Structures are given as structure tokens and as C-alpha cells.
Amino acid sequence: MRFFLVSLVLAGLASGQEPDVRAAERAWAKAITTNNAAALDKLLGDQLIYAHSTGIVDTKKDYIAKIASGRQKYEGVDHQSMIVKLYGNTVVVHARMHMWGINPSGKFDDHLMMLHVWLKSGGAWQLVAHQTTRLK
């Protein structure tokens, strides 16, 4: 019975946090499509590992610089599906995405599988890991 009650409490916490995590995902998408470096600075954790589908891995500083300079320009980001799993103050988000824009290699129009790891720090969700894989 005790396990059952603990499970119910944890399930309630998890479902209560999911809208906030989905909002953080939308805020990230808006920040990268509007080149908003200030918003990204708040959304991204200081120890961020940002692994692109190209194999390039950026730090927080590198990624924000790419976005702010326009070297990495996202014209659109569409979460086509999203699964959110809560583990204490950490959340794993798996999504199918459509992202398009332009980077130093030229235009891109990618369908991707994305994995995000969010950490709740100071009462706010921060993205601490990003990994994408291109889908055919």
C-alpha cells in the first residue's frame, strides 16, 4: 500500500511538471527562431552539451554565439511528437522534429529525432543536453 501511495504522489508530480517542460521546449524553439541570445542564456545550462545531427558539438557559449551571429539561423522548428519523462529534478524529452533554416553549409530542411535533457535549477527548467539524429 505504501508503494502504491508513493507511486501516486510521484505520478502527480510528474504530470504536474509536464506542462512546464513543454513550455520550456516551446521557449527554446522560439528563442532559436528569433535569434534571442538573452532568452537562450536563461534556458541553457552552463554545462550544456549541444550535439547537432552533423556531429558538431557546441558548448553553451558556442551555441549562443552561432545563434546571435546568424551563422546558425533556424527559420522554423516544429515538434511533431513529444514524450516527456520525469526523473526527480531531471526530465528527458524525446521528440520527432522538423527544423529548417540556414547554416555555414547552406540551407537545411531536416526531419529529426531529438533527445533533450532538462534540469530544474533555481525553480526553472534549463536545457543541459541536446542530441539530434536525422531521419530519412
DSSP file (Angstrom, degrees, kcal/mol; ACC not computed):
  #  RESIDUE AA STRUCTURE BP1 BP2  ACC     N-H-->O    O-->H-N    N-H-->O    O-->H-N    TCO  KAPPA ALPHA  PHI   PSI    X-CA   Y-CA   Z-CA
    1    1 A M     >        0   0    0      0, 0.0     4,-2.2     0, 0.0     5,-0.2   0.000 360.0 360.0 360.0 -41.1    0.0    0.0    0.0
    2    2 A R  H  >  +     0   0    0      1,-0.2     4,-2.5     2,-0.2     5,-0.2   0.921 360.0  49.9 -62.0 -44.7    2.8    2.4    0.9
    3    3 A F  H  > S+     0   0    0      1,-0.2     4,-2.6     2,-0.2    -1,-0.2   0.901 109.3  52.7 -59.1 -41.9    4.5    1.8   -2.5
    4    4 A F  H  > S+     0   0    0      2,-0.2     4,-2.1     1,-0.2    -1,-0.2   0.915 110.3  46.7 -61.3 -44.9    1.1    2.5   -4.2
    5    5 A L  H  X S+     0   0    0     -4,-2.2     4,-2.4     2,-0.2    -2,-0.2   0.913 112.5  49.4 -65.4 -43.2    0.7    5.8   -2.4
    6    6 A V  H  X S+     0   0    0     -4,-2.5     4,-2.7     1,-0.2     5,-0.2   0.913 110.4  51.8 -61.2 -42.1    4.3    6.9   -3.2
    7    7 A S  H  X S+     0   0    0     -4,-2.6     4,-2.5     1,-0.2    -2,-0.2   0.897 109.2  49.8 -61.1 -41.3    3.7    6.0   -6.8
    8    8 A L  H  X S+     0   0    0     -4,-2.1     4,-2.1     2,-0.2    -1,-0.2   0.912 111.4  48.6 -64.5 -42.0    0.5    8.1   -7.0
    9    9 A V  H  X S+     0   0    0     -4,-2.4     4,-2.2     2,-0.2    -2,-0.2   0.938 113.5  46.5 -63.3 -46.9    2.3   11.1   -5.4
   10   10 A L  H  X S+     0   0    0     -4,-2.7     4,-2.7     1,-0.2    -2,-0.2   0.892 110.7  52.7 -63.7 -39.6    5.2   10.8   -7.9
   11   11 A A  H  X S+     0   0    0     -4,-2.5     4,-2.6    -5,-0.2    -1,-0.2   0.897 109.0  50.6 -62.3 -39.4    2.8   10.4  -10.8
   12   12 A G  H  X S+     0   0    0     -4,-2.1     4,-1.9     2,-0.2    -2,-0.2   0.898 111.1  47.6 -64.8 -41.1    1.0   13.5   -9.7
   13   13 A L  H  X S+     0   0    0     -4,-2.2     4,-1.6     2,-0.2    -2,-0.2   0.923 112.4  50.1 -64.4 -43.4    4.3   15.4   -9.6
   14   14 A A  H  X S+     0   0    0     -4,-2.7     4,-1.3     1,-0.2     3,-0.4   0.936 112.9  44.4 -62.1 -47.4    5.4   14.1  -13.0
   15   15 A S  H  < S+     0   0    0     -4,-2.6    -1,-0.2     1,-0.2    -2,-0.2   0.842 111.4  54.9 -69.2 -30.8    2.1   15.1  -14.6
   16   16 A G  H  < S+     0   0    0     -4,-1.9     4,-0.4    -5,-0.2    -1,-0.2   0.791 110.0  46.6 -69.6 -28.0    2.1   18.5  -12.9
   17   17 A Q  H >X S+     0   0    0     -4,-1.6     4,-2.0    -3,-0.4     3,-0.6   0.725  91.9  81.4 -84.6 -24.1    5.6   19.3  -14.3
   18   18 A E  H 3X S+     0   0    0     -4,-1.3     4,-2.7     1,-0.3     5,-0.2   0.873  88.0  52.5 -57.0 -43.7    4.9   18.2  -17.9
   19   19 A P  H 3> S+     0   0    0      0, 0.0     4,-2.0     0, 0.0    -1,-0.3   0.888 109.6  51.0 -60.0 -35.9    3.2   21.4  -19.0
   20   20 A D  H <> S+     0   0    0     -3,-0.6     4,-2.0    -4,-0.4    -2,-0.2   0.892 111.0  47.7 -66.4 -39.6    6.2   23.4  -17.7
   21   21 A V  H  X S+     0   0    0     -4,-2.0     4,-2.3     2,-0.2    -1,-0.2   0.916 111.2  50.2 -68.4 -42.6    8.6   21.3  -19.6
   22   22 A R  H  X S+     0   0    0     -4,-2.7     4,-2.1     1,-0.2    -1,-0.2   0.883 110.2  51.4 -61.8 -36.9    6.6   21.5  -22.8
   23   23 A A  H  X S+     0   0    0     -4,-2.0     4,-2.4    -5,-0.2    -1,-0.2   0.885 107.7  52.2 -66.3 -38.2    6.5   25.3  -22.3
   24   24 A A  H  X S+     0   0    0     -4,-2.0     4,-2.4     2,-0.2    -2,-0.2   0.894 108.0  51.8 -64.2 -39.4   10.3   25.2  -21.9
   25   25 A E  H  X S+     0   0    0     -4,-2.3     4,-2.3     2,-0.2    -2,-0.2   0.920 111.0  47.0 -61.1 -43.9   10.6   23.3  -25.2
   26   26 A R  H  X S+     0   0    0     -4,-2.1     4,-2.5     2,-0.2    -2,-0.2   0.887 110.7  52.3 -65.6 -38.0    8.4   26.0  -26.9
   27   27 A A  H  X S+     0   0    0     -4,-2.4     4,-2.6     2,-0.2    -2,-0.2   0.898 109.3  49.9 -64.7 -40.5   10.5   28.7  -25.4
   28   28 A W  H  X S+     0   0    0     -4,-2.4     4,-2.3     2,-0.2     5,-0.2   0.938 111.4  48.5 -61.3 -47.2   13.7   27.1  -26.7
   29   29 A A  H  X S+     0   0    0     -4,-2.3     4,-1.7     1,-0.2    -2,-0.2   0.907 113.4  47.1 -61.3 -41.9   12.2   26.8  -30.2
   30   30 A K  H  X S+     0   0    0     -4,-2.5     4,-1.3     1,-0.2    -1,-0.2   0.915 110.5  52.7 -65.6 -42.4   11.1   30.5  -30.1
   31   31 A A  H  <>S+     0   0    0     -4,-2.6     5,-2.5     1,-0.2     4,-0.3   0.890 112.1  44.3 -62.5 -40.1   14.5   31.6  -28.8
   32   32 A I  H  <5S+     0   0    0     -4,-2.3    42,-0.9     1,-0.2     3,-0.3   0.808 113.6  49.5 -78.1 -26.4   16.4   29.9  -31.7
   33   33 A T  H  <5S+     0   0    0     -4,-1.7    -1,-0.2    -5,-0.2    -2,-0.2   0.648 117.4  41.0 -84.5 -13.5   14.0   31.0  -34.4
   34   34 A T  T  <5S-     0   0    0     -4,-1.3    -1,-0.2    -5,-0.1    -2,-0.2   0.278 107.7-121.3-112.0   8.4   14.1   34.6  -33.2
   35   35 A N  T   5 +     0   0    0     -3,-0.3     2,-1.3    -4,-0.3    -3,-0.2   0.876  49.4 168.7  54.4  42.3   17.9   34.7  -32.5
   36   36 A N     >< +     0   0    0     -5,-2.5     4,-2.1    -6,-0.2    -1,-0.2  -0.688  13.3 174.7 -92.9  89.2   17.2   35.6  -28.9
   37   37 A A  H  > S+     0   0    0     -2,-1.3     4,-2.4     1,-0.2    -1,-0.2   0.853  77.8  55.8 -63.7 -37.0   20.6   35.2  -27.1
   38   38 A A  H  > S+     0   0    0      2,-0.2     4,-1.2     1,-0.2    -1,-0.2   0.913 109.2  46.3 -64.4 -42.2   19.2   36.6  -23.8
   39   39 A A  H  > S+     0   0    0      1,-0.2     4,-2.1     2,-0.2     3,-0.3   0.911 112.6  50.8 -65.7 -41.3   16.4   34.0  -23.7
   40   40 A L  H  X S+     0   0    0     -4,-2.1     4,-2.6     1,-0.2    -2,-0.2   0.885 103.2  59.3 -63.3 -37.9   18.9   31.2  -24.6
   41   41 A D  H  < S+     0   0    0     -4,-2.4    -1,-0.2     1,-0.2    -2,-0.2   0.869 111.7  40.9 -59.0 -35.9   21.3   32.3  -21.9
   42   42 A K  H  < S+     0   0    0     -4,-1.2    -1,-0.2    -3,-0.3    -2,-0.2   0.851 117.7  47.1 -78.1 -35.9   18.5   31.7  -19.3
   43   43 A L  H  < S+     0   0    0     -4,-2.1    84,-3.1    -5,-0.1     2,-0.4   0.778 100.6  73.7 -78.5 -28.0   17.2   28.5  -20.9
   44   44 A L  E  < S-a  127   0A   0     -4,-2.6    84,-0.2    82,-0.2     2,-0.1  -0.731  79.9-125.2 -97.2 134.9   20.5   26.8  -21.4
   45   45 A G  E >   -     0   0A   0     82,-3.2     3,-1.7    -2,-0.4    15,-0.1  -0.404  23.2-117.9 -71.3 151.2   22.5   25.2  -18.6
   46   46 A D  E 3  S+     0   0A   0      1,-0.3    14,-0.4    -2,-0.1    15,-0.2   0.778 114.9  48.6 -61.1 -27.7   26.1   26.4  -18.1
   47   47 A Q  E 3  S+     0   0A   0     12,-0.1    -1,-0.3    13,-0.1    81,-0.1   0.067  84.8 160.1-100.6  24.0   27.4   22.9  -18.7
   48   48 A L  E <   -     0   0A   0     -3,-1.7     2,-0.5    79,-0.1    12,-0.4  -0.107  29.8-160.0 -51.4 136.9   25.4   22.3  -21.9
   49   49 A I  E     -a  129   0A   0     79,-1.4    81,-2.3    10,-0.1     2,-0.7  -0.983  11.8-174.3-114.7 113.0   26.4   19.6  -24.4
   50   50 A Y  E     -aB 130  58A   0      8,-2.4     8,-2.8    -2,-0.5     2,-0.7  -0.865   1.2-175.0-116.1  96.9   24.7   20.5  -27.7
   51   51 A A  E     -aB 131  57A   0     79,-3.0    81,-1.1    -2,-0.7     6,-0.2  -0.832  10.2-154.1 -99.9 114.1   25.3   17.8  -30.2
   52   52 A H    >   -     0   0    0      4,-3.0     3,-1.7    -2,-0.7    78,-0.0  -0.362  30.3-109.4 -80.0 162.7   23.9   18.5  -33.7
   53   53 A S  T 3  S+     0   0    0      1,-0.3    81,-0.3     2,-0.1    -1,-0.1   0.659 117.4  65.6 -66.4 -15.0   22.9   15.9  -36.2
   54   54 A T  T 3  S-     0   0    0      2,-0.2    -1,-0.3    79,-0.1     3,-0.1   0.578 120.0-107.0 -80.7 -10.9   26.1   16.8  -38.2
   55   55 A G  S <  S+     0   0    0     -3,-1.7     2,-0.2     1,-0.4    -2,-0.1   0.270  77.6 134.5  99.1 -10.6   28.3   15.6  -35.4
   56   56 A I        -     0   0    0     -5,-0.1    -4,-3.0     1,-0.0     2,-0.5  -0.544  40.8-157.1 -72.6 136.3   29.3   19.1  -34.3
   57   57 A V  E     -B   51   0A   0     -6,-0.2     2,-0.3    -2,-0.2    -6,-0.2  -0.976   9.9-168.0-120.0 125.2   29.2   19.6  -30.5
   58   58 A D  E     -B   50   0A   0     -8,-2.8    -8,-2.4    -2,-0.5     2,-0.2  -0.798  15.3-137.5-110.9 151.6   28.8   23.0  -29.1
   59   59 A T     >  -     0   0    0     -2,-0.3     4,-2.7   -10,-0.2     5,-0.2  -0.439  41.9 -96.9 -86.6 174.5   29.1   24.5  -25.6
   60   60 A K  H  > S+     0   0    0    -14,-0.4     4,-2.6   -12,-0.4     5,-0.3   0.943 126.7  48.4 -58.0 -48.6   26.5   27.0  -24.3
   61   61 A K  H  > S+     0   0    0    -15,-0.2     4,-2.1     1,-0.2    -1,-0.2   0.920 113.4  46.7 -60.4 -46.2   28.8   29.8  -25.3
   62   62 A D  H  > S+     0   0    0      2,-0.2     4,-2.1     1,-0.2    -1,-0.2   0.919 113.5  48.1 -62.9 -44.8   29.5   28.5  -28.8
   63   63 A Y  H  X S+     0   0    0     -4,-2.7     4,-2.2     1,-0.2    -2,-0.2   0.928 111.8  47.9 -66.0 -45.6   25.8   27.7  -29.5
   64   64 A I  H  X S+     0   0    0     -4,-2.6     4,-3.1    -5,-0.2     5,-0.2   0.903 110.6  53.0 -62.0 -40.0   24.6   31.1  -28.3
   65   65 A A  H  X S+     0   0    0     -4,-2.1     4,-2.1    -5,-0.3     6,-0.3   0.901 108.6  50.1 -61.9 -40.8   27.3   32.8  -30.4
   66   66 A K  H  X>S+     0   0    0     -4,-2.1     6,-1.8     2,-0.2     4,-0.9   0.913 115.3  42.9 -61.9 -43.5   26.2   30.9  -33.5
   67   67 A I  H ><5S+     0   0    0     -4,-2.2     3,-0.5     2,-0.2    -2,-0.2   0.940 114.8  48.5 -69.4 -47.5   22.5   31.9  -33.0
   68   68 A A  H 3<5S+     0   0    0     -4,-3.1    -2,-0.2     1,-0.2    -1,-0.2   0.855 113.9  46.8 -62.8 -36.0   23.3   35.5  -32.1
   69   69 A S  H 3<5S-     0   0    0     -4,-2.1    -1,-0.2    -5,-0.2    -2,-0.2   0.680 109.3-121.2 -80.2 -18.0   25.6   36.0  -35.1
   70   70 A G  T <<5S+     0   0    0     -4,-0.9     3,-0.2    -3,-0.5    -3,-0.2   0.461  79.1 122.9  87.5   1.4   23.1   34.4  -37.5
   71   71 A R  S   <S+     0   0    0     -5,-0.9     2,-0.6    -6,-0.3    -4,-0.2   0.854  83.0  37.9 -62.0 -32.6   25.7   31.7  -38.5
   72   72 A Q  S    S+     0   0    0     -6,-1.8     2,-0.6    31,-0.2    -1,-0.3  -0.929  82.9 178.1-118.6 103.0   23.0   29.1  -37.4
   73   73 A K  E     -C  102   0A   0     29,-3.1    29,-2.6    -2,-0.6     2,-0.6  -0.922  14.0-162.2-114.7 114.5   19.6   30.5  -38.4
   74   74 A Y  E     -C  101   0A   0    -42,-0.9    27,-0.3    -2,-0.6   -39,-0.1  -0.846   9.5-179.5 -93.3 119.9   16.5   28.5  -37.7
   75   75 A E  E    S+     0   0A   0     25,-2.5     2,-0.3    -2,-0.6    26,-0.2   0.732  71.9   6.9 -87.4 -25.3   13.6   29.6  -39.8
   76   76 A G  E     -C  100   0A   0     24,-1.9    24,-2.2   -44,-0.0     2,-0.4  -0.983  52.6-171.3-158.7 146.8   11.3   27.1  -38.3
   77   77 A V  E     -C   99   0A   0     -2,-0.3     2,-0.5    22,-0.2    22,-0.2  -0.978  11.7-176.7-138.9 122.4   11.1   24.4  -35.6
   78   78 A D  E     -C   98   0A   0     20,-2.7    20,-1.8    -2,-0.4     2,-0.8  -0.953  18.5-150.6-127.8 113.1    8.1   22.0  -35.4
   79   79 A H  E     -C   97   0A   0     -2,-0.5    18,-0.2    18,-0.2     3,-0.1  -0.728  17.4-179.5 -75.4 110.0    7.7   19.5  -32.6
   80   80 A Q  E     -     0   0A   0     16,-2.7     2,-0.3    -2,-0.8    17,-0.2   0.775  68.7  -3.1 -86.1 -27.4    5.8   16.8  -34.4
   81   81 A S  E     -C   96   0A   0     15,-1.3    15,-1.2    -3,-0.1     2,-0.3  -0.969  67.2-165.9-155.9 156.3    5.6   14.5  -31.4
   82   82 A M  E     -C   95   0A   0     -2,-0.3     2,-0.4    13,-0.2    13,-0.2  -0.969   9.5-168.2-152.9 132.9    6.9   14.6  -27.9
   83   83 A I  E     -C   94   0A   0     11,-3.0    11,-2.4    -2,-0.3     2,-0.5  -0.984  13.8-162.4-117.6 131.0    7.4   12.2  -25.0
   84   84 A V  E     -C   93   0A   0     -2,-0.4     2,-0.5     9,-0.2     9,-0.2  -0.965   7.3-176.5-119.2 125.3    8.3   13.7  -21.6
   85   85 A K  E     -C   92   0A   0      7,-2.5     7,-2.7    -2,-0.5     2,-0.4  -0.983  13.1-150.1-125.1 122.0    9.7   11.5  -18.7
   86   86 A L  E     +C   91   0A   0     -2,-0.5     2,-0.3     5,-0.2     5,-0.2  -0.747  16.9 176.9 -95.0 134.4   10.4   13.0  -15.3
   87   87 A Y  E >   -C   90   0A   0      3,-3.7     3,-1.3    -2,-0.4     2,-0.4  -0.740  64.5 -71.3-132.8  82.7   13.2   11.7  -13.0
   88   88 A G  T 3  S-     0   0    0     -2,-0.3    -1,-0.1     1,-0.3     0, 0.0  -0.532 117.0  -9.8  68.2-121.6   13.2   13.9  -10.0
   89   89 A N  T 3  S+     0   0    0     -2,-0.4    31,-3.3    -3,-0.1     2,-0.4   0.187 127.2  80.8 -95.5  18.1   14.6   17.3  -11.0
   90   90 A T  E <   -CD  87 119A   0     -3,-1.3    -3,-3.7    29,-0.2     2,-0.4  -0.959  58.9-166.7-124.4 141.6   15.6   16.0  -14.4
   91   91 A V  E     -CD  86 118A   0     27,-2.8    27,-2.9    -2,-0.4     2,-0.5  -0.989   8.9-154.3-129.3 137.6   13.4   15.4  -17.5
   92   92 A V  E     -CD  85 117A   0     -7,-2.7    -7,-2.5    -2,-0.4     2,-0.5  -0.951  13.4-166.7-108.1 128.0   14.2   13.5  -20.6
   93   93 A V  E     -CD  84 116A   0     23,-3.0    23,-2.7    -2,-0.5     2,-0.5  -0.967   5.0-171.0-116.9 126.8   12.3   14.7  -23.7
   94   94 A H  E     +CD  83 115A   0    -11,-2.4   -11,-3.0    -2,-0.5     2,-0.3  -0.972  19.2 165.1-114.4 130.6   12.2   12.6  -26.9
   95   95 A A  E     -CD  82 114A   0     19,-2.3    19,-3.3    -2,-0.5     2,-0.5  -0.985  39.7-130.8-144.5 153.0   10.6   14.2  -29.9
   96   96 A R  E     -CD  81 113A   0    -15,-1.2   -16,-2.7    -2,-0.3   -15,-1.3  -0.916  42.9-173.0 -97.3 132.7   10.3   14.0  -33.7
   97   97 A M  E     -CD  79 112A   0     15,-2.9    15,-2.6    -2,-0.5     2,-0.4  -0.867  31.4-153.0-130.0 155.8   11.1   17.3  -35.1
   98   98 A H  E     +CD  78 111A   0    -20,-1.8   -20,-2.7    -2,-0.3     2,-0.4  -0.987  27.4 173.6-124.3 120.2   11.1   19.3  -38.4
   99   99 A M  E     +CD  77 110A   0     11,-2.6    11,-2.8    -2,-0.4     2,-0.3  -0.989   1.8 173.9-129.3 135.9   13.8   22.0  -38.3
  100  100 A W  E     +CD  76 109A   0    -24,-2.2   -25,-2.5    -2,-0.4   -24,-1.9  -0.984  22.1  92.8-143.2 154.7   14.7   24.2  -41.3
  101  101 A G  E     -CD  74 108A   0      7,-2.3     7,-2.4    -2,-0.3     2,-0.3  -0.949  62.8 -64.2 165.8-145.1   16.9   27.2  -41.9
  102  102 A I  E     +CD  73 107A   0    -29,-2.6   -29,-3.1    -2,-0.3     5,-0.2  -0.998  38.2 167.8-144.2 144.0   20.4   28.1  -43.0
  103  103 A N  E >   - D   0 106A   0      3,-2.2     3,-2.5    -2,-0.3   -31,-0.2  -0.799  59.3 -73.5-140.5-177.7   23.9   27.5  -41.6
  104  104 A P  T 3  S+     0   0    0      0, 0.0     3,-0.1     0, 0.0   -32,-0.1   0.742 131.1  55.5 -57.1 -21.8   27.5   27.8  -43.0
  105  105 A S  T 3  S-     0   0    0      1,-0.3     2,-0.3     0, 0.0    -3,-0.0   0.565 119.4-105.9 -85.1  -8.8   26.9   24.7  -45.1
  106  106 A G  E <   -D  103   0A   0     -3,-2.5    -3,-2.2     2,-0.0    -1,-0.3  -0.796  65.4  -8.3 119.4-163.2   23.8   26.2  -46.7
  107  107 A K  E     -D  102   0A   0     -2,-0.3     2,-0.4    -5,-0.2    -5,-0.3  -0.387  59.4-166.1 -70.3 147.1   20.1   25.6  -46.4
  108  108 A F  E     +D  101   0A   0     -7,-2.4    -7,-2.3    -2,-0.1     2,-0.2  -0.984  19.4 179.0-133.6 149.2   18.9   22.7  -44.3
  109  109 A D  E     +D  100   0A   0     -2,-0.4     2,-0.4    -9,-0.2    -9,-0.2  -0.721  26.7 178.6-146.9  86.7   15.4   21.1  -44.1
  110  110 A D  E     -D   99   0A   0    -11,-2.8   -11,-2.6    -2,-0.2     2,-0.5  -0.770  30.4-156.7-109.4 137.7   15.8   18.3  -41.6
  111  111 A H  E     +D   98   0A   0     24,-0.4    24,-3.4    -2,-0.4     2,-0.3  -0.955  38.5 178.3-101.6 125.7   13.4   15.7  -40.1
  112  112 A L  E     -DE  97 134A   0    -15,-2.6   -15,-2.9    -2,-0.5     2,-0.5  -0.853  40.3-135.3-133.2 157.5   15.0   14.7  -36.9
  113  113 A M  E     -DE  96 133A   0     20,-2.6    20,-2.2    -2,-0.3     2,-0.4  -0.977  38.2-164.3-105.6 129.0   14.7   12.6  -33.8
  114  114 A M  E     -DE  95 132A   0    -19,-3.3   -19,-2.3    -2,-0.5     2,-0.5  -0.918  18.1-165.5-123.0 142.4   15.7   14.7  -30.8
  115  115 A L  E     -DE  94 131A   0     16,-2.8    16,-1.9    -2,-0.4     2,-0.4  -0.992  12.9-178.1-124.1 122.8   16.6   14.0  -27.3
  116  116 A H  E     -DE  93 130A   0    -23,-2.7   -23,-3.0    -2,-0.5     2,-0.5  -0.936  13.6-157.7-118.1 143.7   16.7   16.8  -24.7
  117  117 A V  E     -DE  92 129A   0     12,-2.2    11,-3.1    -2,-0.4    12,-1.3  -0.990  13.6-169.1-119.7 121.8   17.7   16.6  -21.0
  118  118 A W  E     -DE  91 127A   0    -27,-2.9   -27,-2.8    -2,-0.5     2,-0.4  -0.888   4.6-161.3-111.5 141.0   16.3   19.4  -18.8
  119  119 A L  E     -DE  90 126A   0      7,-2.8     7,-2.4    -2,-0.4     2,-0.7  -0.983  19.1-130.4-122.5 131.1   17.4   20.1  -15.2
  120  120 A K  E     + E   0 125A   0    -31,-3.3     2,-0.4    -2,-0.4     5,-0.2  -0.726  38.9 166.6 -82.8 117.9   15.3   22.1  -12.8
  121  121 A S  E >   - E   0 124A   0      3,-3.2     3,-1.5    -2,-0.7    -2,-0.1  -0.993  63.5  -5.1-136.9 125.3   17.7   24.6  -11.3
  122  122 A G  T 3  S-     0   0    0     -2,-0.4    -1,-0.1     1,-0.3     3,-0.1   0.818 129.9 -56.2  61.5  30.8   16.7   27.6   -9.3
  123  123 A G  T 3  S+     0   0    0      1,-0.2     2,-0.3     0, 0.0    -1,-0.3   0.460 121.4  94.3  83.0   1.3   13.0   26.9   -9.9
  124  124 A A  E <  S- E   0 121A   0     -3,-1.5    -3,-3.2    -5,-0.1     2,-0.4  -0.935  76.4-114.7-127.7 150.4   13.4   26.9  -13.7
  125  125 A W  E     - E   0 120A   0     -2,-0.3     2,-0.4    -5,-0.2    -5,-0.2  -0.686  32.5-170.3 -81.9 131.0   14.0   24.3  -16.3
  126  126 A Q  E     - E   0 119A   0     -7,-2.4    -7,-2.8    -2,-0.4     2,-0.5  -0.981  24.4-123.0-123.7 136.4   17.4   24.5  -18.1
  127  127 A L  E     +aE  44 118A   0    -84,-3.1   -82,-3.2    -2,-0.4    -9,-0.2  -0.652  34.8 167.6 -75.8 122.7   18.4   22.5  -21.1
  128  128 A V  E     +     0   0A   0    -11,-3.1   -79,-1.4    -2,-0.5     2,-0.3   0.542  63.1  26.4-114.4 -13.1   21.6   20.7  -20.3
  129  129 A A  E     -aE  49 117A   0    -12,-1.3   -12,-2.2   -81,-0.2     2,-0.4  -0.975  56.0-179.6-153.4 140.0   21.9   18.2  -23.2
  130  130 A H  E     +aE  50 116A   0    -81,-2.3   -79,-3.0    -2,-0.3     2,-0.3  -0.999   6.4 170.5-138.1 133.4   20.7   18.2  -26.8
  131  131 A Q  E     -aE  51 115A   0    -16,-1.9   -16,-2.8    -2,-0.4     2,-0.4  -0.977   7.3-173.3-144.6 130.5   21.2   15.4  -29.4
  132  132 A T  E     - E   0 114A   0    -81,-1.1     2,-0.4    -2,-0.3   -18,-0.2  -0.945   7.4-166.1-124.9 150.2   19.6   15.1  -32.8
  133  133 A T  E     - E   0 113A   0    -20,-2.2   -20,-2.6    -2,-0.4     2,-0.2  -1.000  27.4-119.0-130.1 130.6   19.7   12.3  -35.4
  134  134 A R  E     - E   0 112A   0     -2,-0.4     2,-0.3   -81,-0.3   -22,-0.3  -0.463  24.1-149.0 -70.7 139.7   18.5   12.8  -39.0
  135  135 A L              0   0    0    -24,-3.4   -24,-0.4    -2,-0.2    -1,-0.0  -0.824 360.0 360.0-104.6 148.2   15.6   10.7  -40.2
  136  136 A K              0   0    0     -2,-0.3    -1,-0.1   -26,-0.1   -24,-0.1   0.458 360.0 360.0 -84.3 360.0   15.2    9.6  -43.8
